[in-house]
Structure formats: C-alpha cells, structure tokens
Amino acid sequence: MEALKTRTDVLSTDDLAAAFPASGHPDVALRLRAFEVLHHHYQCYLGDPQEILEPPELNLDPRIRAIERSWIRWEDDQVDLSRIPTSASFDGWFRDVADAHVQRGFCDYLRDEATAAQLAVFILAEELVDGRFDDLVAMVQVGVQGQAKLTIAHNYWDEMGHGQLAGMHTRMFAESATRMRRVLAEAGLSLPDLLNTEVYENACLLLLYGIHRRYTLRALGAMGVLEQSASPRFAAMVDGCLRVGMPEEVVEYQRLHIDVDAGHGEVWLDEVLVPMAARSEAHAHEIALGVLTRVRVATAYYEAVWSCMRGLGR
C-alpha cells in the first residue's frame, strides 16, 4: 500500500477542531479527510506483510494520535450517560439496544426495492468493515481469559471457515465484492465517488477500538451489537440480490451470516459481555460506551448509504 503522504495529509489543530467541534456542526469535508487518513493508516498497519515491508508503528505518528484523540473526545460527548446501564441491568439493556438497532426500514428497502447497482453500493460499503472482521476478532482476544477467550476463538474459527480456504469469510466476501464491482461498472458507477464520511467513520471505529488495547472493552461491546443486530440485514441482502437476478453463489457469504451472526451474537453476549460487565460498574460503563457509540455511528452510516443508494435512481 502507498505510504501516507505527510505533505497532503496533515490536519492542523484548527482543522481538527472544525472536524470534531465542541459544539455546532462538524465541517464535513475536514471530517472526511480525517477519516480517510485514519483508514489508510489502519489499512497499512494491518496490511499483508508480503505487500507492506514497513507498516506504520502504533502510536508513533503524532498526526494519527491527534485525529484519534479529537475523534474519541467528540464521540464520548455524543453519548447520553443516562443510557449507560448498571452491571445488573446490562443483559436486558443490551438486548433492547440491539433489537432497536436492526434498521427494519432499511432492511425492507434492501429486500423489496433496491436495484442491483444500489445493492452493490451497500455491499461494497460493508467491505471496509467485513473485509477486516477476522483480524478484529483476533485482536480483541488478546489477554482475555477462560470461557470468554474460548468463545472469541470459536468465532474466529468460524471466520476461518473451519480450516477450509474456500470457506474463509473474508475470502467469501471478497468474491462477492468482485461481482458487485462489476455490477457498478456495468451501471457506469465508481465506488470511490459514492463513499462518504459516514462510510469511513463506520469502518474506522471498529479498527480504532480493535487496534488499541485501551479500547478492548469498547471493541467487544461494539462487535457484540454488530453481531446481534446483523442477521436481518443479511437476510434482506440475500432476498434483494436474488430478486434482481444475481446468482446464488454471489450471496453465499451473506446467506451464511444469517444464522452465524445470530448465534455469535447470543454467545458473545452470554459468555463475553455479561460476565465482563459483571466485574464492576466501570467495566459495564466502558462496554456500554462501545455499544452506544457503534449504534450512533452505524445508524448514521446506514442512513447515509441509504440516501446515496436512493440517489442513484432506478
């Protein structure tokens, strides 16, 4: 991957204050630029060592740390602390939050209305997260002990296709994404022109949480609510893709995750999140911050992508 270019990617203190303001509306252009820089950095950091001989070192680039700190402060300010559960109420609270996060209207649109090109836009936007999900699962298990570690390991083994190369989830997704790029090309569309601030922010959040061990509890919460709420969207994607005539093999990844994510979400809650939240109110607070921030960021992402999809027309 191309190295970050200091000359073009520097954001000043004033730029960051505008992108992540203490009050008022963020500067969208500067915010997009900040997330593009972060995403490129994370992609290089997590890149294939066969392709990247000198990946960036963690926490040594002051530009990256400045963006991360400004963004985290801004995100924390968006959280309504009255919504944070106690340790005792965490289980029921999490289930309610995840159920409300299903995005039923968007699922209806995917299933019943979206064209092939519109579906391709969404699936390719998802690539920024799904294409790295196995690495995220691997990172959040570091230091975890006991049953929680086994649960995360089981999730990772699923991501690895139970040892079968053809069944690796990221590989399956890449094959689906290749077909979707052809669909966009046939429609005369280019994905980079369709990516917006919310798409990059959604991808960067899980990468930030997963890479930095300081945010492991938040990562576990964010990944848990993602898994718990994802199955209806995968089902809608499968139905929508088959409705517009895409072959079954194109949606093999999405079909697999209808049941897999539902199972992962339940076990992740019961064997990872609830026991960790029970350790202390501080643990519950930190996990809940990850959940609520993921919900806010992902909701904005779904709304932005949906608006982009509708803008393509039929």
Secondary structure, DSSP 8 states (H G I E B T S, - for coil): -----HHHH---HHHHHHHS-SSS---HHHHHHHHHHHHHHHHHHTS-TTT-SS---TT--HHHHHHHHHHHHHHHHHS-GGG---TTTHHHHHHHHHHHTS-HHHHHHHHHT--HHHHHHHHHHHHHHHTTHHHHHHHHTTT--HHHHHHHHHHHHHHTGGG-GGG-HHHHHHHHHHHHHHHHHHTT--GGGT--HHHHHHHHHHHHHHH-GGGHHHHHHHHHHHHHHHHHHHHHHHHHHHHTT--GGGGHHHHHHHHHHHHHHHHHIIIIIHHHHTT-HHHHHHHHHHHHHHHHHHHHHHHHHHHHHHHT--
